[in-house]
């Protein structure tokens, strides 16, 4: 949501201007995304994607979710679709938020062809796994004006090489894989472990089971 709000209010333009000590206003209302009239596509509606959807809906966005395993739409998701609907949904979104795991099926699946399906005014955000997105394709799409910009916390190669174009492209916000940082992280992890121990002893279903055949 930090990326969404920054793009909605043009901070990706104003931060570089601040560093250059430039006072330059755009035309009135130019570069503003009015969130109550915007759509967000959340690709991967697991724990992270569900929370993104809940918060986005609170800001007035209409959220469409894409997920292979979910059958019920969590709070905030107005519409839930399967993965094979992705290409038809990309042209509708003002924000495309990627939270999918890295699997053989998702590796590199956000590529130049899919960026070209997005609106030219849309923003791409990846807070899931870096290997799901071809960064050279993303940079080329931004340079060509095929999308408006991107917010990335994860990358194909970490650290992102210092000579990569994304460092200096306009409309790009980068953070060094810190989206999960915050207080009480270890406490929340321990709570899940302790709960699973109790469930195991009681013969109850465990939380956060991994399907190793699917990699997540």
C-alpha positions in Angstrom: 0.0 0.0 0.0 3.0 2.3 0.5 3.8 1.9 -3.2 0.2 2.3 -4.2 -0.3 5.5 -2.3 3.1 6.9 -3.5 2.1 6.3 -7.1 -1.4 7.6 -6.6 0.0 11.0 -5.3 3.0 11.3 -7.6 5.8 10.8 -5.1 7.8 8.9 -7.7 8.0 12.3 -9.5 8.3 14.6 -6.5 11.1 12.6 -4.7 13.6 13.1 -7.6 12.5 16.8 -7.8 13.3 17.2 -4.2 16.7 15.8 -4.6 17.3 18.3 -7.4 15.7 21.2 -5.4 13.1 21.7 -8.1 9.7 23.3 -7.3 7.6 22.1 -10.2 3.8 21.6 -10.0 2.0 19.6 -12.7 -1.3 20.7 -14.2 -4.1 20.5 -11.7 -5.1 16.8 -11.0 -2.5 15.6 -13.5 -0.7 12.5 -12.3 -3.2 11.7 -9.5 -4.9 8.3 -9.4 -8.3 8.7 -7.8 -8.4 5.5 -5.8 -12.2 5.1 -5.5 -12.4 4.9 -9.3 -9.4 2.6 -9.7 -9.0 -1.1 -9.9 -6.3 -3.3 -8.4 -5.5 -6.8 -9.6 -3.9 -8.9 -6.9 -2.2 -12.0 -8.4 -1.9 -14.5 -5.6 -4.5 -14.2 -2.9 -2.8 -16.0 0.0 -2.0 -14.4 3.3 -0.1 -11.4 1.9 -2.5 -10.9 -1.1 -5.6 -11.1 1.2 -4.2 -8.4 3.4 -3.3 -6.2 0.5 -6.9 -6.6 -0.8 -8.4 -5.7 2.5 -6.4 -2.5 2.8 -6.9 -1.5 -0.8 -10.6 -1.9 -0.5 -10.5 0.4 2.6 -9.1 3.1 0.3 -11.9 2.5 -2.2 -10.2 0.5 -4.8 -12.1 -2.3 -6.5 -10.0 -5.4 -6.1 -9.9 -8.4 -8.4 -8.0 -11.4 -7.2 -6.4 -14.2 -9.2 -5.6 -17.4 -7.4 -5.3 -21.1 -8.3 -6.2 -22.6 -5.0 -8.7 -20.3 -3.3 -12.4 -21.0 -3.8 -13.8 -18.1 -1.6 -13.1 -14.4 -2.0 -11.6 -13.0 1.2 -12.7 -9.6 2.6 -11.9 -6.8 0.2 -11.8 -9.0 -3.0 -14.8 -8.0 -5.1 -14.1 -10.7 -7.7 -12.0 -13.9 -7.6 -10.7 -15.5 -10.8 -8.5 -18.4 -11.8 -5.0 -18.1 -13.2 -6.0 -18.7 -16.8 -8.0 -15.4 -16.7 -4.9 -13.3 -16.0 -4.3 -12.1 -19.5 -7.9 -10.9 -19.8 -7.7 -9.1 -16.5 -4.4 -7.2 -16.9 -5.9 -4.6 -19.2 -8.5 -3.6 -16.6 -6.1 -2.8 -13.7 -4.6 0.5 -12.6 -2.4 -1.4 -10.2 -1.1 -5.0 -10.7 0.2 -6.4 -7.4 2.1 -9.7 -7.5 2.3 -11.8 -4.4 2.6 -15.3 -5.9 5.2 -17.9 -4.8 8.1 -18.8 -7.1 7.3 -22.1 -8.8 8.2 -23.6 -12.2 4.8 -22.3 -13.5 5.3 -18.7 -12.2 9.0 -18.2 -13.0 9.3 -15.3 -15.4 5.6 -15.3 -16.1 5.5 -11.5 -15.8 7.2 -10.7 -19.1 7.2 -8.1 -21.9 4.1 -9.6 -23.5 2.1 -9.3 -20.2 3.4 -5.8 -19.5 2.1 -4.8 -23.0 -1.3 -6.1 -22.0 -1.5 -3.6 -19.1 -2.8 0.0 -19.3 -0.2 2.5 -20.3 -1.2 4.4 -17.1 -0.9 1.3 -14.8 1.7 0.5 -12.2 3.2 -2.9 -11.5 4.1 -3.9 -7.9 6.0 -7.0 -6.9 6.2 -7.9 -3.2 6.2 -11.7 -3.7 9.2 -13.4 -5.3 11.7 -11.9 -7.6 12.0 -14.8 -10.1 8.4 -14.3 -11.1 9.3 -11.1 -13.1 11.7 -10.6 -16.0 13.3 -7.3 -14.9 14.9 -6.5 -18.3 11.4 -6.9 -19.8 9.9 -4.6 -17.1 12.6 -2.0 -17.8 12.0 -2.1 -21.5 8.2 -1.7 -21.0 8.7 1.3 -18.8 11.2 2.9 -21.2 8.7 2.3 -24.1 5.9 3.9 -22.1 3.9 0.7 -22.1 3.3 1.0 -18.4 3.6 4.0 -16.1 6.0 2.6 -13.5 6.8 -0.1 -11.0 7.4 -0.6 -7.3 9.7 -3.5 -6.5 10.8 -5.1 -3.2 12.0 -8.4 -4.8 14.3 -9.0 -7.7 15.5 -11.8 -10.0 19.0 -11.1 -8.7 19.6 -9.7 -5.2 21.1 -7.3 -4.6 19.9 -5.7 -7.9 23.1 -5.1 -9.9 24.3 -1.5 -9.7 24.3 -1.1 -13.5 20.7 -2.2 -14.0 18.4 0.3 -15.7 15.7 0.1 -13.1 17.9 2.1 -10.6 17.5 5.3 -12.7 14.3 4.9 -14.7 11.6 7.5 -13.9 8.5 6.0 -12.3 10.3 3.3 -10.4 10.5 2.9 -6.6 12.8 0.2 -5.2 13.2 -1.2 -1.7 15.8 -3.9 -0.8 13.5 -6.9 0.1 12.2 -5.3 3.3 8.4 -5.5 2.8 8.1 -8.1 5.6 10.1 -5.9 8.1 8.3 -4.6 11.2 7.8 -5.1 14.9 6.7 -8.4 16.4 7.7 -10.5 13.3 9.4 -13.2 15.4 6.5 -13.2 17.9 4.0 -13.8 15.0 6.1 -16.6 13.7 6.4 -18.2 17.1 2.6 -18.0 17.6 2.1 -20.1 14.4 4.7 -22.7 15.6 3.2 -22.9 19.0 -0.3 -23.3 17.6 0.8 -26.0 15.2 2.5 -27.9 18.1 -0.8 -27.8 20.0 -2.7 -28.9 16.9 -0.2 -31.7 16.3 -0.6 -33.1 19.8 -4.4 -32.9 19.5 -4.5 -34.6 16.1 -5.9 -31.5 14.5 -5.1 -30.1 11.0 -2.0 -28.0 10.9 -1.7 -24.4 9.6 0.4 -23.3 6.6 0.8 -26.7 5.1 3.2 -26.9 2.1 2.4 -28.9 -1.0 6.0 -29.8 -2.0 4.8 -31.0 -5.4 3.6 -27.4 -6.1 6.6 -25.7 -4.3 4.4 -23.9 -1.8 
